[in-house]
Amino acid sequence: MGGSQFRFLLGPTSQRGFKWREYATWVALGALCLGQVALIYWLMSS
């Protein structure tokens, strides 16, 4: 690296839409919570 020079350039950025991914994450978390509640109910009733 000694005498070398590095140049980094950043171009303009644009934000991508993650609406569907965020929605899918919340649905998965809700399903996980409901599954855990159902499992606890099933284990306590047996």
C-alpha positions in Angstrom: 0.0 0.0 0.0 2.9 2.4 0.7 2.7 4.8 -2.3 -0.7 3.7 -3.5 -3.7 6.0 -3.3 -7.2 4.7 -3.0 -10.2 6.7 -4.1 -13.7 5.8 -3.1 -16.7 7.4 -4.6 -20.3 7.1 -3.4 -23.1 7.5 -5.9 -26.6 8.7 -5.2 -28.7 6.2 -3.4 -32.4 5.4 -3.6 -34.5 3.7 -1.0 -36.1 0.4 -2.0 -39.6 -0.5 -0.9 -39.7 -3.2 1.8 -43.4 -3.0 2.6 -44.1 -6.6 1.6 -41.1 -7.9 3.5 -42.1 -6.0 6.7 -45.6 -7.2 6.4 -44.4 -10.8 6.0 -42.2 -10.5 9.0 -45.0 -9.2 11.2 -47.3 -12.0 10.0 -44.6 -14.6 10.8 -44.0 -13.1 14.3 -47.8 -13.1 14.9 -48.1 -16.8 13.8 -45.1 -17.7 16.0 -46.7 -16.1 19.0 -50.0 -17.7 18.4 -48.3 -21.1 17.9 -46.5 -20.8 21.2 -49.8 -19.9 23.0 -51.5 -22.9 21.4 -48.6 -25.1 22.4 -48.7 -23.9 26.0 -52.5 -24.4 26.1 -52.1 -27.9 24.7 -49.4 -28.9 27.1 -51.3 -27.6 30.1 -54.5 -29.3 29.1 -53.0 -32.8 28.7 
